[in-house]
Amino acid sequence: MKKYIMSFLAALFTLTGCYDLDRAPYDQLSSSTFWQTEDQCKQGLMGVYASLKNTDLYGKMFMIDVNSDVAAGYDQYEALQLGTCTPRTGFLNGKWQNGYNAIQRANLAIRSIGEAPIDEVPKNQMLGEARFLRALIYFHLLDYFGGLPIYDETTDLEKEFNNLLKPRSSAEETRAFILADLEKALGAGLPDQWNDANYGRVTLSAAQALLGKVYLYDKQYDKAIENLEKSQAGHALHDNFAELFTPTGHTSSEMIFSIINLGGTGNSYGMPLCFYAGTRNSYGSCWNNTVPSTNLVDMYEYKDGRPFDWDEVFPGFNSDNQVKERVFRCTVNSDGSEVLDIPAESEKVKEMYEQRDPRLSATVIAPYTTYLGWNRNQERLMTFIFAKNEKGDVVAVSCETIRGDGKPISGENLYRKATGTDKLPTVPIPLLTSRFFVWQMFI
């Protein structure tokens, strides 16, 4: 799949424009010269897949967790929780626009592939993929907006751009359209699995799973169970929870359908997770628009099934900020170049985290732990602490500003002082959470 994305981009903007494409010179791509071979049809289909990455479609989907108790953050999405959405709310406008742009790409693909002079087997498979993608996008918009104006492949954007004035259909009519697309996808000869070069394309189990989800949301539970059970064929839960946050997990048998991204290419070919949720030690940005919440961390029970309570570990912790300061605040010198003191409670904190459900350490980076991170284009060992300087000021130091002589401050001595060992861990942990300000160190 990857090899088609690059070559298609230039053609994509031409093919989805609102201008007459039947023009000279005829050595350039147009509606009449493209979609003539199986390879061209596949390239065009990749443009539909690529549209899923649009920021307000699925590109920032991870941000929606700020509307629950498992994440904390900012940046428009909290308007849903606060009930302050209006027709001018940016991400909702973007979701509507990005959604219908993607639907138009799917419509163009369905119409053009259907007319293409290619073999029937690959034609039907690609039509099934395009119908699945269109159903997926309509279902996503239905979840946000209810009934929608329905445009299918009979809509020619090049001719009808100024007359797209359909009223909303009802939620029931919109859902029926989605179900019809998915039923056609089921009968399109989609494979159970694609080869590695085509990983990420729609499979039969993906169509079954989405069909089951549509029925589930409509409370048609018998049909939901029937299709969701079918979709499990060839899939199983991955046996390593931590790996689900790595490329290994992203291609495991647990994945039924995933949006493929390319590493090291920026947000154009990859989703902006690190940009919005990462730190300067993971991407070069430090927006932290969303981070795992303390509620999420506290939900993880002890290994023996007991619920976790901070007051049980440090009496008064939940109600007394001084207790929190005593437990977590390290002290650094005035310029932040040296760690002067680490709370004696640090050992008890680490012991407490080790006694918790192992999935906790696979999900967040806990205080006083050291992990293998990424900074300045290479792996670096990093340790998280919460710090004040000698004057009592919170130290807000980024990776760039703590390099006084052009070299990073070493976290090695801090780690040895905190753990009493020279053995440094090399297990990467993907996300972070903090109760206070996080000071990041790396070597």
C-alpha positions in Angstrom: 0.0 0.0 0.0 2.8 2.4 0.9 4.3 2.5 -2.6 1.0 3.9 -4.0 0.6 6.9 -1.7 3.5 8.9 -2.9 2.8 8.6 -6.6 -0.9 9.4 -6.1 -0.7 12.7 -4.3 -0.1 14.9 -7.3 -2.9 13.2 -9.2 -5.2 13.4 -6.3 -5.6 17.1 -6.0 -6.2 17.3 -9.8 -8.8 14.5 -9.7 -10.9 15.9 -6.8 -10.9 19.6 -8.0 -14.0 21.4 -9.0 -12.7 22.4 -12.4 -13.2 20.9 -15.9 -10.5 18.2 -16.2 -11.1 17.5 -19.9 -8.4 19.9 -21.1 -5.2 20.1 -23.2 -2.4 19.2 -23.1 -3.4 15.6 -23.0 -0.1 14.4 -21.6 -1.4 15.4 -18.1 -3.6 13.4 -15.9 -7.4 13.9 -16.2 -10.6 12.1 -15.6 -10.5 10.7 -19.1 -6.9 9.5 -19.0 -6.7 8.1 -15.5 -8.5 5.1 -14.0 -7.6 3.0 -17.1 -5.5 0.3 -15.6 -5.5 -1.8 -12.5 -2.5 0.0 -11.1 -4.1 3.4 -11.7 -7.3 2.3 -10.0 -5.3 1.1 -7.0 -3.4 4.4 -6.8 -6.7 6.3 -6.9 -8.1 4.0 -4.2 -5.1 4.9 -2.0 -6.3 8.5 -2.1 -9.4 7.4 -0.2 -7.4 5.6 2.4 -5.1 8.7 2.7 -8.1 10.9 3.5 -8.7 9.1 6.8 -5.5 10.8 8.1 -7.1 14.3 7.8 -6.7 16.1 11.1 -10.4 16.4 12.0 -11.4 13.1 10.6 -9.3 10.4 12.3 -5.9 12.3 12.5 -6.7 13.7 16.0 -9.1 11.0 17.0 -7.0 10.2 20.1 -7.8 13.7 21.4 -11.4 12.8 22.0 -10.4 11.1 25.3 -10.3 14.5 26.9 -14.1 14.2 27.1 -13.7 11.2 29.4 -12.1 10.6 32.8 -9.1 8.8 31.2 -7.4 11.9 29.8 -6.8 15.5 30.5 -6.2 18.2 27.9 -7.4 21.1 25.9 -7.9 22.3 22.3 -11.6 22.5 21.3 -12.6 18.9 22.0 -13.6 19.7 25.5 -16.4 21.8 24.0 -18.3 18.6 23.7 -18.0 18.0 27.4 -18.8 21.5 28.4 -21.8 21.7 26.1 -20.5 24.8 24.4 -20.3 23.6 20.8 -21.7 25.9 18.1 -21.8 25.8 14.3 -18.5 27.7 14.5 -16.7 25.1 16.6 -13.5 24.5 14.6 -13.0 20.8 14.9 -16.7 20.1 14.1 -16.5 22.2 11.0 -13.3 20.4 10.1 -14.8 17.0 10.7 -17.8 17.8 8.4 -15.6 19.2 5.7 -12.9 16.5 5.9 -15.6 13.8 6.1 -17.4 14.9 2.9 -14.1 15.5 1.1 -13.3 11.8 1.9 -16.7 10.7 0.8 -16.2 12.5 -2.5 -13.0 10.7 -3.0 -14.8 7.4 -2.3 -17.6 8.3 -4.7 -15.1 9.2 -7.4 -13.3 5.9 -6.9 -16.5 3.8 -7.0 -17.7 5.5 -10.2 -14.3 5.4 -11.9 -13.3 1.9 -10.9 -16.7 0.6 -11.9 -16.2 2.0 -15.4 -12.5 1.0 -15.7 -11.6 -1.7 -18.3 -9.9 -4.1 -15.9 -10.4 -7.6 -14.7 -13.5 -8.2 -12.7 -11.9 -9.8 -9.6 -9.6 -6.9 -8.7 -12.3 -4.5 -9.8 -14.9 -6.0 -7.4 -12.3 -6.1 -4.6 -11.4 -2.4 -5.0 -15.1 -1.5 -5.2 -15.7 -3.4 -1.9 -12.8 -1.5 -0.3 -14.2 1.9 -1.5 -17.7 1.1 -0.3 -16.3 0.0 3.1 -14.4 3.3 3.4 -17.4 5.4 2.4 -19.5 3.5 5.0 -16.9 4.0 7.6 -16.8 7.8 7.0 -20.6 8.1 6.9 -20.9 6.1 10.1 -18.3 8.4 11.8 -20.2 11.5 10.8 -23.6 9.9 11.8 -22.1 9.4 15.2 -21.4 13.1 15.5 -24.2 14.8 13.6 -27.1 12.3 13.2 -28.9 12.2 9.9 -26.8 13.4 6.9 -27.1 14.6 3.4 -26.4 11.5 1.3 -24.3 11.8 -1.8 -23.3 8.6 -3.6 -21.2 7.8 -6.7 -23.9 9.3 -9.0 -22.8 12.7 -7.8 -20.2 14.2 -10.2 -18.5 16.9 -8.2 -16.9 18.4 -11.3 -20.4 19.1 -12.7 -22.5 19.6 -9.6 -20.2 21.5 -7.2 -22.4 24.5 -7.0 -25.6 22.5 -6.6 -24.9 20.3 -3.6 -28.0 21.3 -1.7 -29.5 18.0 -0.5 -31.3 18.2 2.8 -30.4 15.9 5.7 -31.7 12.4 5.5 -32.9 10.9 8.8 -30.6 8.9 11.0 -32.5 5.7 9.9 -32.0 6.5 6.2 -28.4 7.3 6.7 -27.8 4.1 8.6 -29.6 2.1 5.9 -27.3 3.6 3.3 -24.3 2.6 5.4 -25.6 -1.0 5.9 -26.2 -1.3 2.1 -22.6 -0.3 1.4 -21.3 -2.8 3.9 -23.4 -5.7 2.5 -22.0 -5.0 -0.9 -18.5 -4.9 0.5 -19.2 -8.4 2.1 -20.0 -9.8 -1.4 -17.1 -8.1 -3.2 -14.6 -11.0 -2.7 -12.5 -9.2 -0.1 -9.6 -11.4 1.1 -9.3 -12.7 4.6 -5.8 -11.2 4.6 -3.5 -9.1 2.4 0.2 -9.7 1.8 2.7 -7.5 3.6 2.9 -5.1 0.6 -0.8 -4.4 0.9 -1.2 -4.5 4.7 -3.8 -2.0 5.9 -6.3 -2.6 3.0 -9.8 -3.6 3.9 -10.4 -7.3 4.6 -13.5 -9.4 4.9 -13.2 -9.4 8.7 -13.0 -5.5 8.7 -16.3 -5.3 6.8 -17.9 -7.8 9.2 -16.6 -5.9 12.2 -17.9 -2.5 11.0 -21.3 -4.1 10.1 -21.5 -5.5 13.6 -20.6 -2.1 15.1 -23.3 -0.3 13.1 -25.9 -2.8 14.3 -24.5 -2.5 17.9 -24.9 1.3 17.9 -28.5 0.8 16.6 -29.2 -1.7 19.5 -29.8 -4.6 17.0 -27.8 -6.9 19.3 -28.5 -10.2 17.6 -27.1 -9.0 14.3 -24.3 -7.2 16.0 -23.2 -10.4 17.8 -23.5 -12.5 14.6 -21.2 -10.2 12.6 -18.8 -9.4 15.4 -18.2 -13.1 16.0 -17.6 -13.7 12.3 -15.0 -10.8 12.3 -12.9 -12.6 14.9 -11.8 -15.3 12.4 -8.1 -15.1 11.9 -7.7 -12.6 14.8 -6.7 -13.0 18.4 -5.7 -10.8 21.3 -2.0 -10.0 21.3 -0.2 -11.8 24.1 2.0 -8.8 25.0 0.0 -5.7 26.1 3.0 -3.4 26.1 3.8 -4.2 22.5 0.4 -2.9 21.4 1.9 0.6 21.8 4.7 -0.3 19.3 4.9 -1.0 15.6 4.9 -4.7 16.4 1.5 -4.4 18.1 0.2 -2.2 15.3 0.5 -5.1 12.9 -0.5 -7.9 15.3 -3.4 -10.3 14.7 -5.4 -8.2 17.2 -5.7 -5.5 14.5 -8.8 -5.9 12.3 -8.5 -2.6 10.5 -5.9 0.1 11.1 -4.9 3.3 9.3 -1.3 2.9 8.0 1.3 5.5 8.8 4.9 5.9 7.7 7.5 6.7 10.3 10.0 9.5 9.9 7.9 11.4 7.3 6.2 14.0 9.3 2.4 14.4 9.7 1.8 14.2 5.9 2.1 10.5 5.9 1.7 9.8 9.6 -0.8 10.8 12.3 0.2 13.7 14.6 0.0 11.7 17.9 3.5 12.8 19.0 3.0 16.3 17.9 -0.1 16.8 20.1 0.5 14.3 22.9 4.2 14.0 23.0 7.1 15.9 24.6 10.3 17.3 23.2 11.8 13.9 24.1 9.5 12.1 21.6 8.9 14.5 18.7 10.4 18.0 19.2 7.1 19.5 20.1 5.8 20.0 23.7 2.1 20.8 23.2 0.8 18.1 25.5 -2.8 18.7 24.3 -3.8 15.5 25.9 -2.1 13.2 28.5 -3.4 10.2 30.5 -5.3 11.5 33.5 -4.5 10.7 37.1 -7.9 9.1 37.2 -6.8 6.6 34.6 -3.6 5.8 36.6 -5.5 5.4 39.8 -8.0 3.0 38.2 -5.3 0.3 37.9 -5.8 -2.1 40.8 -3.1 -3.9 42.7 -2.1 -7.3 41.4 -4.1 -9.0 44.1 -7.3 -7.2 42.9 -7.4 -4.5 45.7 -8.4 -1.0 44.5 -5.7 1.6 44.7 -5.9 4.5 47.2 -3.1 7.1 47.6 -4.1 7.6 51.3 -3.4 4.0 52.0 0.2 4.5 50.8 0.8 8.0 52.1 -1.9 9.1 54.6 -3.3 12.5 53.8 -2.1 12.4 50.2 -5.5 13.0 48.6 -6.3 16.1 50.7 -3.0 17.6 51.7 -0.8 19.2 49.0 2.1 19.2 51.5 2.1 15.5 51.5 2.2 15.4 47.7 5.1 17.9 47.8 7.0 15.7 50.3 6.4 12.6 48.2 7.2 13.9 44.7 9.3 17.1 44.8 12.9 16.8 43.9 15.3 19.8 44.4 17.7 21.0 41.7 20.2 23.9 41.8 19.3 27.4 40.6 20.0 26.8 36.9 18.6 23.3 36.8 21.9 21.6 36.0 22.2 19.3 39.0 19.8 17.3 41.1 20.4 18.1 44.8 17.8 16.0 46.6 15.4 13.2 45.9 12.6 12.5 48.4 13.1 9.4 50.6 9.6 8.4 49.6 10.7 7.7 46.1 11.5 4.1 46.9 8.1 3.5 48.3 6.5 5.2 45.2 8.4 2.8 42.9 7.5 -0.2 45.0 3.9 0.8 44.9 3.8 1.0 41.1 5.5 -2.4 40.9 2.7 -3.9 42.9 0.0 -2.6 40.5 -1.5 -4.3 37.5 1.4 -4.7 35.0 -0.7 -3.0 32.3 -0.1 0.3 34.2 3.6 0.3 33.5 2.9 -0.5 29.8 0.5 2.5 29.5 2.2 5.3 31.4 5.6 6.4 32.6 5.6 6.5 36.4 7.5 9.0 38.6 11.1 8.2 39.3 11.3 5.7 36.4 13.8 5.7 33.6 12.9 4.8 30.1 14.3 4.6 26.6 13.1 7.7 24.8 13.8 9.5 21.6 15.5 12.9 21.2 17.5 14.6 18.5 17.0 11.7 16.2 18.4 9.0 18.4 17.5 6.8 21.4 18.3 8.4 24.8 17.7 7.2 28.3 15.3 9.6 30.2 14.2 9.9 33.8 11.1 11.7 35.0 11.1 13.7 38.2 9.1 16.6 39.6 11.4 19.4 40.6 11.8 22.8 42.3 15.0 24.8 42.4 16.7 26.0 45.6 14.5 29.1 45.8 11.3 26.9 45.7 10.4 27.8 42.2 9.0 25.1 39.9 11.6 24.3 37.3 10.1 24.3 33.8 13.1 23.1 31.8 12.9 21.8 28.2 15.4 19.6 26.6 16.8 22.5 24.5 17.2 25.0 27.4 19.1 22.7 29.8 22.0 22.3 27.4 24.3 24.9 28.7 27.4 23.8 26.8 25.6 22.3 23.9 25.4 18.9 25.6 22.4 17.4 27.4 22.3 17.1 31.1 23.0 13.5 32.1 20.3 11.7 34.0 22.7 8.9 34.8 23.8 10.1 38.3 20.2 10.9 39.2 19.1 7.4 38.3 22.0 5.8 40.2 21.2 8.0 43.3 17.5 7.1 43.1 17.9 3.4 42.5 21.3 2.5 44.0 22.2 0.6 40.9 24.4 1.1 37.9 22.1 -1.1 35.7 20.1 1.2 33.4 16.8 -0.2 31.9 16.3 -0.3 28.2 12.5 -1.0 28.0 10.6 1.7 26.1 7.3 2.8 27.7 5.1 4.7 25.3 3.1 7.3 27.2 3.5 9.6 30.2 1.3 11.0 32.9 2.1 13.5 35.6 0.5 14.9 38.8 2.7 18.0 38.7 5.1 19.5 36.3 7.3 17.0 34.6 11.0 17.7 34.3 12.6 15.6 31.6 16.2 14.4 31.6 18.0 12.4 29.0 21.4 11.0 28.3 
